[in-house]
Structures are given as structure tokens and as C-alpha cells.
């Protein structure tokens, strides 16, 4: 994603020497996102993405890479992480863990109703595939994380924003703890999906994945893919998304009823995470993208209003 760690041609060639991925041709940094450094790498045999992890330790990463391998093997739209000749995913470059991943064809698209329905199908297929991927690793940015980080950012907010955040916290505390769960992507915004024509080519950037409710993953995804022309969450598009998902993986009444509150949880999480990123990095520049927290605040406000209205459950 953003380029925090500069790598030379020699650095990349040294990493490739441990793989059977061909001879180095070129590499180019990718200036987008927040968490990691990414490069496009071309060899005479492959088009790759090289990710250098800025925050994750080497001990944390095998889960994400094994998950990617598991989903790729089950024909989900997920890129393959490559193992070196010794069967290892990770190398160390400039003291940081790094991995080569398949570069998928396709491109990012703006969210639209038609694309959202394709994403709903892909997400349901991924959830079905994760049923056979057993893990106790929890989703890192869950409700516990939200509560802890909210206590950090609340003192710096204006009085109206404090009131809004506290109201959202009260809503998410009422979400049931026994919803069906498994491994979720937890960050399926439109910049983490690639389309080839009208079809999903790939779901990328799995480094927030972990065990949580499947309905939370639906809520996170709808909050970015089901927007109207005013960039507000569109209830009709959400209903269509849910029904398309339901065709691939059946949703319980409890999951449907929890979705409006889970959408508040999603908006609150990303409002907080963007506030934290802004405090750490300041504004965006040529190398680093820092996303504006205000749209997430306003989305939180919109969804909080809706969840308080009678008859807002997704049926």
C-alpha cells in the first residue's frame, strides 16, 4: 500500500533469489492505502505484488498467508501467496517481514449496484470456504478494540462528536454475541476488490482478517458498496445485497436483525481508525495515503439515525 520502506533493484533481486518465480525485470511502489508497503514486481515469468509489513511481526503473519492459500485452493477470488524453495512464505528485508503474492488481473472500480451484487456473491463464497479453516485468531478491530480506542480518541473530540460516538457505542453494546461466525475479511471496501469486466477478479488485502460474525463482514462491505449518489448508505441496495448473499449462504433471522447495528459498528470502527491514522501520520502526501475520518463520522451519524427508527430491520 503506501511506500514506507524503500527497496532498490538489488533488494528485490535478493528476495527473488530464494524463489522459483523467474528473473527480475522491474518493480514499482504503490502509493495507496495505510498499513503496509507494496510494490508491483515483474519477472520474466510472473507479475507479483511484494508486500513489506510495517506493523505486523513475522509471528503474526502465517495465519493470513495460510488463509489466502486455503481460499485460493478452494477457487475463491483470492490471490495466491507464494512459498520459497524451503516452503516458507516470509522473507526479511530491512528488518521487516515480506511476502510475494500473485498480482491479479483486473482493476479497481467505483461501487455500483451491479458490482455490489457480484461482491455479495464472492463474499458468501468466501464465508462458505472459511467454514473449513479452523482458527481461534480473532478479528483485531472487533468491539473490544473499538471500546479501547474510543476511550483514547474521545477526549480530543468536540462535544457533539463525543455525544455521537457515545451513542454509537451504546448501540453496539446491544449486538448479540452468539451470531454465526468464522474467518471474515473485515475490510472489503471497493479499493480491496478488483474487477475484470463485469466479474470479480480478486479480493485483496486480508491483513485485518480474523474470527468474528459473518454478519459483521456483510455490514462492513455494504457500508462501502451500497451507497447512493449522495454517498449515504442506500437501504434498497443493502436489501438487494443481502438477498444475493443469501442465495449463496443462508442468513438467519438473528443475523438479519443485527445488521443495522453492525453497520453502526463498522462506521464507528473506521471513524476511529482514521482518527488514529490522522493523529499518527498527519495528512496524505505523495507516498502515504491518510483517509479522511469525516465521511465515516457522517456515515455513523446516518446509520445511528436509521437504527433508531422503527421497522429498519433487513428482512
Beta strands, then each sheet from edge to edge (+ up, - down):
strand 1: 24-29
strand 2: 37-43
strand 3: 47-52
strand 4: 91-93
strand 5: 96-102
strand 6: 181-184
strand 7: 193-196
strand 8: 199-203
strand 9: 210-213
sheet 1: 1+ 2- 3+ 5- 4+
sheet 2: 6+ 9-
sheet 3: 7+ 8-
end
